Amino acid sequence: MRSAERSGSRQWQTFAMEANENLSSARGDWQTARIFAEQGLAMSPREANLLGCRALLGYQVGNFDAGEDYLERLLENVRPSP
């Protein structure tokens, strides 16, 4: 995280948030995973990878409504516009 923050690049920071979310989720540390995903989405609300992570996290912890909401946001971002 420190290297990404020092870079000043929002893109690198969201990549670092996603990587940390993935590690936390793999460890079953749902709270920390949620924090990293939400911090990344606060910086880049349309980041597809983070939206997907957040949707999956919702489903993993049994919060299907949240999972569906984030999945819908993800789909809205990837659907082609007219």
N, C-alpha and C positions, 0 to 999 in steps of 0.2 A: 504494500500500500504506500509506503513512504516514497519509493521510487516513482510511482505513478503520480503521487501528489506533487513531488518536486518537478516533474515534467511540465506541470501546468496544463496538460492535455486532458480535456474532459473525456475524450475517447479512451485514453489509457486508464483513466480513473474508473470509468464504467467497466472496462475489461477486468480490472483488478477487483472491483466489487463482485462481478460475476464469478471470478475464480474463487474468491473467498466464500461466496454463497455456495458454490458447488462443493467445496471442501467441508464446510459446516454441515451441509445437507447429507453428504456421504457419511459423516460421523454421527448423524442423528441429532445434531444440535440445531433443532428447528428454530429456536428463538434467535440465535446468532445468524442463521441463514436468512431469516426474515429481515433482520436488521440490515444486513449487507444488500439484499435485494431492494429494500425500500430506499436505502441511501442512494443506490445506483439509479433507481427510477426517479428519485427527486432531482438528480442531475440531468437525466435523460429519459423523460417519461415515455418515449416511444421506442426505447431500446428493446428489440425483439427478443434477444437472448434473455434479458432480465425478466421480461413479461412471461416468457416461457418457464423460466425458473420459478417465478412466483406462482404461476398456475399449477405447476407440478407440486410445489410445496403445499399449496392449499389442499390438493387431493391427497398427498401423503399423510397429512395430519388429520384428515377426515373433515376438513372444512370445504365441502364441495361447492357451496355457494361462492366462496372467495375464489376457488379454483376456476369455476366457470366464468366469473367476472374477468379474471385476468386472461383466461383463454380467449374470451370474446374481444378484449382489448387487443390481444396479439393478432387475432384474425382480422380485425379492422385495419391494423397497420400493414398487413401483408396482402390484403385484397387489392387488386388493381382498381384504380379510380377511373371513372369514365372519361 
